[in-house]
């Protein structure tokens, strides 16, 4: 009994660690290619499906691919339909490990576990090339996986003699629903469906479970593997959560369909294995059940992806990005890919400037309509802009600690400076809100001429806003020129408005108290235009990795309170 327990513990640990090490090594060895393919070569659902299949077969970790996909969707680098296609493919690609395990049983590859482990260690230890070192790590993972299977395989006679194990599996695991739950819980705990499938193969080889029970546990594995993507999506936006649920519901629906026709599915597995692998044993049947389940699921879902995406968008609703109380695009999963991290950050910068634009609209509506209630939303939005400044700054500082090119270092600085300017815009608009609130509470009156002048000023600043938002998305020198000209017009108009107001004061058309508030409002809007102008310049240069000369300096860009 002691040999059985120690063998189960040690063999399972080696199997799990081997699968994890193998996947990590392969992922690192092909990391840049993997991320590039995920972010670029996934335009259509079918191409996304093929990319997902190929990459997961390459790195042998559907979890890694799915979690990275969640991160890319969260950063706005990928749309939900493409992410769903990748998930279909990832589920198929990950079944290669199970096939490899079955192959190792049939051709006694477990006997070469130690030489493979030794070769992998030698390459990893002595290689100077980073890719070769990662390849060596992957080989070590293969060796440990085979060694774990060998140790577990040696425990088969003890398992066969254990009345307790036989009773448990014959009494409980033979019930499909319990088998599914067992597989789901086990895989959720170890975060590896491949490791769980390997254990199921050992149990099948020992005769403790039949093919039906093994298939039930395999079905549960496909549900349990979704837990990591769900955890990765918890801090993400609505799109990331939909991606994680796309993975989970896809597997759940597939499991339900197969569970309803389980006897027929088992027959199909037996027939397929007999045709393709006449000498295949229950290990081959289990590996084939894993592959066939995921292939059939993809065949069913690929033609209806458009409707599946609509279904996800219907049942998983968000509050809208403007109401999310923190950053929604930043994701630490993207830190190893600076281009993706910058894309996520620029989305937050755009979101921040759009929020301040809404703040300006609300504060002016409060002024024009004498509606003090609209000031409350301005205050809430200002807190959100402050939070975005903190989140983006922390994210960029963390990214700056990684090896970056000179160009990327310039972009990091530009991102921080941009969000600082946007945060100052929010402060100025909040100050305007306090002035408007004071005007309403004291029942002060602005003349019709003063109101019309303010509307002219807001129109120019709104135009600057719109130009800058477009500039943050794409470099357009004509819009930069237009925004500079608009900022000059704002400066000139503010001077003109101040002079006009002094004339109204002298002629008694406006009270002194109203006049002080009016002039303060104009001053704040002139400062707001300055900060928008600075963000405009940053979008043209620093955010593109270019250092400006004879332009606004860093000290100018960050206004000290």
C-alpha positions as CSV (number, residue, x, y, z in Angstrom):
1,X,0.0,0.0,0.0
2,X,2.9,2.3,0.8
3,X,4.4,1.8,-2.6
4,X,1.0,2.7,-4.2
5,X,0.5,5.9,-2.2
6,X,4.1,7.1,-2.8
7,X,4.0,6.2,-6.4
8,X,0.7,8.0,-6.9
9,X,1.9,11.1,-5.2
10,X,5.3,11.2,-6.8
11,X,4.2,10.1,-10.3
12,X,1.3,12.6,-10.3
13,X,3.6,15.4,-9.2
14,X,6.1,14.6,-11.9
15,X,3.4,14.3,-14.6
16,X,1.8,17.6,-13.6
17,X,5.2,19.4,-13.3
18,X,6.4,17.9,-16.5
19,X,3.3,19.0,-18.5
20,X,3.7,22.5,-16.9
21,X,7.5,22.7,-17.6
22,X,7.0,21.5,-21.2
23,X,4.3,24.0,-21.9
24,X,6.3,26.9,-20.3
25,X,9.4,26.0,-22.2
26,X,7.6,25.8,-25.5
27,X,5.7,29.0,-24.8
28,X,8.9,30.9,-24.1
29,X,10.7,29.4,-27.1
30,X,7.9,30.6,-29.4
31,X,6.6,33.5,-27.3
32,X,7.1,36.4,-29.7
33,X,5.8,34.5,-32.7
34,X,2.8,33.3,-30.7
35,X,1.9,36.8,-29.6
36,X,2.4,38.3,-33.0
37,X,0.2,35.6,-34.7
38,X,-2.5,36.1,-32.0
39,X,-2.6,39.9,-32.5
40,X,-2.1,40.1,-36.3
41,X,-3.2,36.8,-38.0
42,X,-6.7,36.5,-36.6
43,X,-8.8,38.7,-38.9
44,X,-11.5,36.2,-39.6
45,X,-13.0,33.5,-37.4
46,X,-11.6,30.6,-39.6
47,X,-8.1,32.1,-39.5
48,X,-8.4,32.6,-35.8
49,X,-9.4,29.0,-35.4
50,X,-6.4,27.8,-37.3
51,X,-4.0,30.1,-35.5
52,X,-5.5,28.9,-32.1
53,X,-5.0,25.2,-33.2
54,X,-1.5,25.7,-34.4
55,X,-0.2,27.8,-31.5
56,X,-1.7,25.5,-28.8
57,X,-0.3,22.4,-30.6
58,X,3.0,24.2,-30.6
59,X,3.1,25.4,-26.9
60,X,0.8,22.6,-25.5
61,X,-1.1,24.9,-23.2
62,X,-4.6,25.9,-24.1
63,X,-4.7,27.8,-20.8
64,X,-1.7,30.0,-21.9
65,X,-3.3,30.7,-25.2
66,X,-6.8,31.4,-23.8
67,X,-5.5,33.6,-21.0
68,X,-3.4,35.6,-23.5
69,X,-6.4,35.9,-25.7
70,X,-8.4,37.3,-22.8
71,X,-5.6,39.8,-22.3
72,X,-5.6,40.9,-25.9
73,X,-9.4,41.3,-26.0
74,X,-9.2,43.3,-22.7
75,X,-6.6,45.6,-24.4
76,X,-8.8,46.1,-27.5
77,X,-6.3,44.3,-29.7
78,X,-8.7,41.6,-30.7
79,X,-12.5,41.4,-31.2
80,X,-14.7,38.8,-29.5
81,X,-15.5,36.8,-32.7
82,X,-11.7,36.3,-33.3
83,X,-11.2,35.3,-29.7
84,X,-13.9,32.7,-29.9
85,X,-12.3,31.3,-33.0
86,X,-9.0,31.0,-31.2
87,X,-10.7,29.2,-28.3
88,X,-12.2,26.6,-30.7
89,X,-8.7,25.9,-32.0
90,X,-7.0,26.0,-28.6
91,X,-9.2,23.2,-27.4
92,X,-8.2,21.0,-30.3
93,X,-4.5,21.9,-30.1
94,X,-4.2,20.9,-26.5
95,X,-5.3,17.4,-27.2
96,X,-1.9,16.6,-28.8
97,X,-0.4,16.0,-25.3
98,X,-3.0,13.3,-24.6
99,X,-2.2,11.7,-28.0
100,X,1.5,11.9,-27.1
101,X,0.8,10.1,-23.8
102,X,-1.1,7.4,-25.5
103,X,1.7,7.0,-28.1
104,X,4.2,6.7,-25.3
105,X,2.3,3.8,-23.7
106,X,1.9,2.0,-27.0
107,X,5.6,2.4,-28.1
108,X,7.2,2.3,-24.6
109,X,8.5,5.9,-24.9
110,X,8.3,6.0,-21.1
111,X,11.5,3.9,-21.1
112,X,13.5,6.9,-22.6
113,X,12.2,9.3,-20.0
114,X,15.6,9.7,-18.2
115,X,17.7,10.2,-21.4
116,X,15.3,12.8,-22.6
117,X,15.4,14.5,-19.2
118,X,19.2,14.4,-19.3
119,X,19.4,15.8,-22.8
120,X,17.0,18.6,-22.0
121,X,18.9,19.5,-18.8
122,X,22.2,19.6,-20.8
123,X,20.8,21.9,-23.5
124,X,19.1,24.2,-20.9
125,X,22.3,24.4,-18.7
126,X,24.9,24.9,-21.4
127,X,23.1,26.7,-24.2
128,X,23.7,30.5,-24.5
129,X,20.9,31.1,-26.9
130,X,17.7,31.9,-25.1
131,X,15.5,30.0,-27.5
132,X,17.7,26.9,-27.2
133,X,17.6,27.2,-23.4
134,X,13.8,27.3,-23.5
135,X,13.8,24.3,-25.9
136,X,16.0,22.4,-23.4
137,X,13.4,23.3,-20.7
138,X,10.6,21.9,-22.9
139,X,12.6,18.6,-23.4
140,X,13.0,18.4,-19.6
141,X,9.3,18.7,-19.3
142,X,8.8,15.9,-21.8
143,X,11.2,13.7,-19.8
144,X,9.5,14.5,-16.5
145,X,6.1,13.8,-18.0
146,X,7.2,10.4,-19.4
147,X,8.9,9.6,-16.0
148,X,5.7,10.5,-14.1
149,X,3.7,8.2,-16.5
150,X,6.3,5.4,-16.0
151,X,6.0,5.7,-12.2
152,X,2.2,5.7,-12.3
153,X,2.3,2.8,-14.7
154,X,4.4,0.8,-12.3
155,X,1.6,1.3,-9.7
156,X,-1.0,-0.4,-11.9
157,X,-0.6,-3.8,-10.2
158,X,-1.1,-2.2,-6.8
159,X,-4.2,-0.3,-8.0
160,X,-5.7,-3.5,-9.4
161,X,-5.2,-5.2,-6.0
162,X,-6.7,-2.3,-4.0
163,X,-10.3,-3.2,-3.1
164,X,-10.9,0.4,-1.9
165,X,-9.9,2.0,-5.2
166,X,-11.9,-0.5,-7.2
167,X,-15.0,0.0,-5.0
168,X,-14.8,3.8,-5.4
169,X,-14.4,3.8,-9.1
170,X,-16.9,1.0,-9.8
171,X,-19.5,2.6,-7.4
172,X,-19.1,6.3,-8.0
173,X,-17.0,7.1,-11.1
174,X,-19.2,4.9,-13.2
175,X,-22.0,7.3,-12.8
176,X,-21.6,9.8,-15.7
177,X,-22.6,13.0,-13.7
178,X,-20.2,12.1,-10.9
179,X,-17.4,11.4,-13.4
180,X,-18.0,14.8,-15.1
181,X,-17.9,16.6,-11.7
182,X,-14.7,14.6,-10.7
183,X,-13.0,15.6,-13.9
184,X,-14.0,19.3,-13.6
185,X,-12.9,19.6,-10.0
186,X,-9.6,17.8,-10.5
187,X,-8.7,19.9,-13.6
188,X,-9.7,23.1,-11.9
189,X,-7.4,22.3,-9.0
190,X,-4.3,21.4,-11.1
191,X,-5.0,23.8,-14.0
192,X,-4.1,21.2,-16.6
193,X,-6.5,19.0,-18.5
194,X,-3.6,17.1,-20.0
195,X,-2.4,16.0,-16.6
196,X,-5.8,14.8,-15.6
197,X,-6.3,13.0,-18.9
198,X,-2.9,11.2,-18.2
199,X,-4.2,10.1,-14.8
200,X,-7.4,8.8,-16.4
201,X,-5.4,6.8,-18.9
202,X,-3.5,5.1,-16.0
203,X,-6.8,4.3,-14.3
204,X,-8.1,2.8,-17.6
205,X,-4.9,0.8,-18.0
206,X,-5.4,-0.5,-14.5
207,X,-8.9,-1.6,-15.3
208,X,-10.4,0.6,-12.6
209,X,-12.6,2.5,-15.0
210,X,-14.2,1.6,-18.3
211,X,-14.3,3.8,-21.4
212,X,-17.6,5.3,-20.5
213,X,-16.4,6.5,-17.1
214,X,-13.1,7.7,-18.7
215,X,-15.1,9.7,-21.2
216,X,-17.2,11.2,-18.5
217,X,-14.1,12.4,-16.6
218,X,-12.6,13.7,-19.8
219,X,-15.8,15.8,-20.4
220,X,-15.4,17.2,-16.9
221,X,-11.7,18.1,-17.7
222,X,-12.9,20.4,-20.5
223,X,-15.1,22.3,-18.0
224,X,-12.4,22.5,-15.3
225,X,-9.8,23.9,-17.6
226,X,-11.9,27.1,-18.0
227,X,-11.2,28.2,-14.4
228,X,-7.9,30.0,-15.3
229,X,-9.4,32.1,-18.0
230,X,-12.3,33.1,-15.6
231,X,-9.7,34.2,-13.0
232,X,-7.8,36.1,-15.6
233,X,-11.0,38.0,-16.7
234,X,-12.0,39.1,-13.2
235,X,-10.0,42.3,-13.4
236,X,-10.8,42.8,-17.1
237,X,-13.4,44.7,-18.9
238,X,-16.7,43.4,-20.3
239,X,-15.0,42.1,-23.5
240,X,-12.5,40.1,-21.5
241,X,-15.3,38.6,-19.3
242,X,-17.3,37.7,-22.4
243,X,-14.2,36.0,-23.8
244,X,-13.7,33.9,-20.6
245,X,-17.4,33.0,-20.7
246,X,-17.2,32.2,-24.4
247,X,-14.6,29.5,-23.4
248,X,-16.6,28.3,-20.4
249,X,-20.1,28.1,-22.1
250,X,-18.6,26.6,-25.2
251,X,-17.2,23.7,-23.2
252,X,-20.3,23.4,-21.1
253,X,-22.6,23.2,-24.1
254,X,-20.4,20.6,-25.7
255,X,-20.3,18.5,-22.6
256,X,-24.1,18.7,-22.2
257,X,-24.6,17.6,-25.8
258,X,-22.2,14.7,-25.6
259,X,-23.5,13.6,-22.2
260,X,-27.0,13.3,-23.6
261,X,-25.7,10.9,-26.3
262,X,-22.9,9.4,-24.2
263,X,-23.4,5.7,-25.2
264,X,-23.4,6.6,-28.9
265,X,-20.3,8.8,-28.4
266,X,-18.5,5.9,-26.7
267,X,-19.4,3.7,-29.7
268,X,-18.0,6.3,-32.1
269,X,-14.8,6.4,-30.1
270,X,-14.4,2.6,-30.2
271,X,-15.1,2.5,-34.0
272,X,-12.8,5.4,-34.7
273,X,-9.9,3.9,-32.7
274,X,-10.5,0.5,-34.2
275,X,-10.3,2.0,-37.7
276,X,-7.3,4.3,-37.2
277,X,-5.4,2.4,-34.6
278,X,-6.3,-1.3,-34.7
279,X,-3.7,-2.1,-32.0
280,X,-4.9,0.8,-29.8
281,X,-5.8,0.1,-26.2
282,X,-8.0,2.1,-23.8
283,X,-5.3,4.7,-23.5
284,X,-5.6,5.4,-27.2
285,X,-9.4,5.5,-26.9
286,X,-9.3,8.0,-24.1
287,X,-6.9,10.2,-26.1
288,X,-9.1,9.9,-29.1
289,X,-12.2,10.8,-27.1
290,X,-10.5,14.0,-26.0
291,X,-9.6,15.0,-29.6
292,X,-12.8,13.9,-31.1
293,X,-14.9,15.8,-28.5
294,X,-13.1,19.1,-29.3
295,X,-13.1,18.6,-33.0
296,X,-16.9,17.9,-33.1
297,X,-17.5,20.9,-30.8
298,X,-15.6,23.1,-33.2
299,X,-17.5,21.7,-36.2
300,X,-20.8,22.4,-34.6
301,X,-19.9,25.9,-33.4
302,X,-17.9,27.4,-36.2
303,X,-20.8,27.9,-38.6
304,X,-22.9,29.6,-35.9
305,X,-20.1,31.8,-34.3
306,X,-21.9,35.0,-35.3
307,X,-25.0,33.9,-33.3
308,X,-22.9,32.6,-30.4
309,X,-21.2,36.0,-30.1
310,X,-24.6,37.7,-30.2
311,X,-25.8,35.3,-27.5
312,X,-22.8,36.2,-25.3
313,X,-23.3,40.0,-25.8
314,X,-27.0,39.5,-24.8
315,X,-26.5,37.6,-21.6
316,X,-23.3,39.2,-20.4
317,X,-23.9,42.9,-20.2
318,X,-21.6,45.6,-19.0
319,X,-22.3,48.9,-17.4
320,X,-20.5,50.7,-20.2
321,X,-16.9,51.8,-20.1
322,X,-17.7,55.2,-18.8
323,X,-19.1,53.8,-15.6
324,X,-16.3,51.3,-14.9
325,X,-14.6,52.7,-11.7
326,X,-11.1,51.9,-12.9
327,X,-8.9,51.2,-15.9
328,X,-10.5,48.5,-18.1
329,X,-7.9,47.9,-20.8
330,X,-4.6,47.6,-18.8
331,X,-3.5,44.0,-18.3
332,X,-0.3,42.7,-16.8
333,X,-0.5,39.7,-19.3
334,X,0.6,42.2,-22.0
335,X,3.7,43.4,-20.2
336,X,6.0,41.1,-22.2
337,X,4.7,42.6,-25.4
338,X,5.3,46.4,-25.2
339,X,3.4,47.1,-28.4
340,X,0.3,45.4,-26.9
341,X,0.8,47.2,-23.6
342,X,1.1,50.6,-25.3
343,X,-2.1,49.9,-27.3
344,X,-4.0,49.1,-24.1
345,X,-2.6,52.3,-22.4
346,X,-3.5,54.5,-25.4
347,X,-7.1,53.2,-25.1
348,X,-7.2,54.3,-21.5
349,X,-5.7,57.7,-22.4
350,X,-8.4,58.1,-25.1
351,X,-11.0,57.0,-22.5
352,X,-9.7,59.6,-20.1
353,X,-9.9,62.5,-22.5
354,X,-13.4,61.4,-23.6
355,X,-14.5,61.4,-20.0
356,X,-13.2,65.0,-19.5
357,X,-15.0,66.0,-22.6
358,X,-18.2,64.7,-21.1
359,X,-17.4,66.5,-17.9
360,X,-17.1,69.8,-19.8
361,X,-20.5,69.2,-21.5
362,X,-22.1,68.4,-18.1
363,X,-20.7,71.4,-16.4
364,X,-21.8,73.7,-19.2
365,X,-25.3,72.1,-19.3
366,X,-25.5,72.8,-15.5
367,X,-24.5,76.5,-16.2
368,X,-26.9,77.0,-19.2
369,X,-29.8,75.1,-17.6
370,X,-29.2,76.1,-14.0
371,X,-29.3,72.4,-13.1
372,X,-27.0,71.8,-10.1
373,X,-27.7,68.1,-10.2
374,X,-25.4,67.7,-13.2
375,X,-22.4,68.8,-11.1
376,X,-22.6,65.5,-9.1
377,X,-21.7,63.5,-12.3
378,X,-18.8,65.8,-13.0
379,X,-17.4,65.0,-9.5
380,X,-17.8,61.3,-10.0
381,X,-16.0,61.5,-13.4
382,X,-13.2,63.5,-11.9
383,X,-12.5,60.7,-9.4
384,X,-12.4,58.3,-12.3
385,X,-9.9,60.4,-14.2
386,X,-7.7,60.6,-11.1
387,X,-7.9,56.8,-10.8
388,X,-6.9,56.4,-14.5
389,X,-3.9,58.6,-13.9
390,X,-2.8,56.4,-11.0
391,X,-3.4,53.2,-12.9
392,X,-1.6,54.3,-16.1
393,X,1.3,55.7,-14.2
394,X,1.8,52.5,-12.2
395,X,1.4,50.4,-15.4
396,X,4.0,52.4,-17.3
397,X,6.4,52.5,-14.4
398,X,6.2,48.7,-14.1
399,X,6.7,48.4,-17.9
400,X,9.7,50.7,-17.8
401,X,11.5,48.2,-15.5
402,X,11.5,45.7,-18.4
403,X,14.2,45.8,-21.1
404,X,12.9,48.5,-23.5
405,X,14.2,50.1,-26.7
406,X,14.9,53.8,-26.7
407,X,11.8,54.4,-28.7
408,X,9.6,52.5,-26.2
409,X,11.2,54.4,-23.3
410,X,10.1,57.7,-25.0
411,X,6.6,56.3,-25.4
412,X,6.4,55.4,-21.7
413,X,7.3,59.0,-20.8
414,X,4.8,60.3,-23.3
415,X,2.0,58.1,-21.8
416,X,2.6,59.4,-18.3
417,X,2.8,63.0,-19.4
418,X,-0.4,62.6,-21.5
419,X,-2.5,61.3,-18.6
420,X,-1.0,63.9,-16.3
421,X,-2.3,66.6,-18.6
422,X,-5.7,64.9,-18.9
423,X,-5.9,64.7,-15.1
424,X,-5.2,68.5,-14.9
425,X,-8.0,69.1,-17.4
426,X,-10.3,67.2,-15.0
427,X,-9.2,69.4,-12.1
428,X,-9.9,72.6,-14.1
429,X,-13.4,71.4,-15.1
430,X,-14.1,70.4,-11.5
431,X,-13.1,74.0,-10.5
432,X,-15.5,75.3,-13.1
433,X,-18.2,73.1,-11.5
434,X,-17.6,74.7,-8.2
435,X,-18.0,78.2,-9.8
436,X,-21.2,77.1,-11.6
437,X,-22.5,75.6,-8.3
438,X,-21.8,78.9,-6.6
439,X,-23.6,80.9,-9.3
440,X,-26.7,78.7,-9.1
441,X,-26.9,78.7,-5.3
442,X,-26.5,82.5,-5.2
443,X,-29.0,82.9,-8.1
444,X,-26.5,85.0,-10.0
445,X,-27.3,86.0,-13.6
446,X,-25.1,85.9,-16.7
447,X,-26.2,88.2,-19.6
448,X,-27.3,86.7,-22.9
449,X,-24.2,88.1,-24.5
450,X,-22.0,86.4,-21.9
451,X,-23.8,83.0,-22.4
452,X,-23.3,83.3,-26.2
453,X,-19.6,84.1,-25.8
454,X,-19.2,81.0,-23.6
455,X,-20.9,78.8,-26.2
456,X,-18.4,80.1,-28.8
457,X,-15.5,79.2,-26.5
458,X,-16.9,75.7,-25.8
459,X,-17.4,75.1,-29.5
460,X,-13.7,75.8,-30.2
461,X,-12.5,73.6,-27.3
462,X,-14.8,70.8,-28.3
463,X,-13.3,70.9,-31.8
464,X,-9.8,70.7,-30.1
465,X,-11.0,67.7,-28.2
466,X,-12.3,65.9,-31.3
467,X,-9.1,66.5,-33.1
468,X,-7.0,65.2,-30.3
469,X,-9.0,62.0,-29.8
470,X,-8.5,61.2,-33.5
471,X,-4.8,62.0,-33.2
472,X,-4.5,59.6,-30.3
473,X,-5.7,56.9,-32.7
474,X,-3.7,57.9,-35.8
475,X,-1.0,60.4,-36.5
476,X,-2.3,63.2,-38.7
477,X,-0.2,66.3,-39.1
478,X,-3.0,68.3,-40.6
479,X,-5.1,67.8,-37.5
480,X,-2.1,68.8,-35.4
481,X,-1.8,72.0,-37.4
482,X,-5.6,72.6,-37.0
483,X,-5.5,72.0,-33.2
484,X,-2.6,74.5,-32.8
485,X,-4.6,77.1,-34.7
486,X,-7.6,76.4,-32.6
487,X,-5.6,76.9,-29.4
488,X,-4.5,80.3,-30.7
489,X,-8.1,81.2,-31.4
490,X,-9.1,80.1,-27.9
491,X,-6.3,82.4,-26.4
492,X,-7.5,85.3,-28.5
493,X,-11.1,84.7,-27.8
494,X,-10.5,84.5,-24.0
495,X,-8.8,87.9,-24.1
496,X,-11.7,89.3,-26.2
497,X,-14.3,87.9,-23.8
498,X,-12.5,89.3,-20.8
499,X,-12.4,92.8,-22.5
500,X,-16.1,92.5,-23.4
501,X,-17.0,91.6,-19.9
502,X,-15.1,94.6,-18.5
503,X,-17.2,96.8,-20.8
504,X,-20.4,95.2,-19.5
505,X,-19.3,95.8,-15.9
506,X,-18.6,99.5,-16.7
507,X,-22.0,99.9,-18.3
508,X,-23.8,98.1,-15.4
509,X,-25.0,95.2,-17.5
510,X,-23.4,92.7,-15.2
511,X,-22.9,92.5,-11.4
512,X,-19.4,92.4,-9.9
513,X,-20.0,89.0,-8.3
514,X,-21.2,87.4,-11.5
515,X,-18.3,89.1,-13.3
516,X,-15.7,87.5,-11.0
517,X,-17.2,84.0,-11.6
518,X,-17.4,84.6,-15.4
519,X,-13.7,85.7,-15.6
520,X,-12.6,82.7,-13.5
521,X,-14.5,80.3,-15.8
522,X,-12.9,81.8,-18.9
523,X,-9.5,81.5,-17.3
524,X,-10.0,77.8,-16.5
525,X,-11.1,77.1,-20.1
526,X,-8.0,78.8,-21.4
527,X,-5.9,76.5,-19.2
528,X,-8.0,73.5,-20.4
529,X,-7.2,74.4,-24.0
530,X,-3.5,74.5,-23.1
531,X,-3.5,71.0,-21.8
532,X,-5.4,69.6,-24.8
533,X,-2.8,71.4,-27.0
534,X,-0.1,69.6,-25.1
535,X,-1.7,66.2,-25.4
536,X,-2.1,66.9,-29.1
537,X,1.7,67.5,-29.4
538,X,2.4,64.3,-27.4
539,X,0.2,62.2,-29.7
540,X,2.3,63.5,-32.7
541,X,5.7,62.9,-31.2
542,X,6.4,61.2,-27.9
543,X,3.5,58.7,-28.2
544,X,5.1,57.7,-31.6
545,X,8.5,57.3,-29.9
546,X,9.9,60.6,-31.2
547,X,11.6,63.3,-29.1
548,X,10.5,66.8,-29.8
549,X,13.0,69.6,-30.2
550,X,12.2,73.3,-29.6
551,X,8.8,72.3,-28.4
552,X,7.0,72.0,-25.1
553,X,9.3,70.6,-22.5
554,X,8.5,68.0,-19.8
555,X,8.3,70.8,-17.2
556,X,5.7,72.5,-19.4
557,X,3.8,69.3,-20.0
558,X,3.3,68.4,-16.4
559,X,1.8,71.3,-14.5
560,X,2.8,71.4,-10.9
561,X,0.0,72.0,-8.5
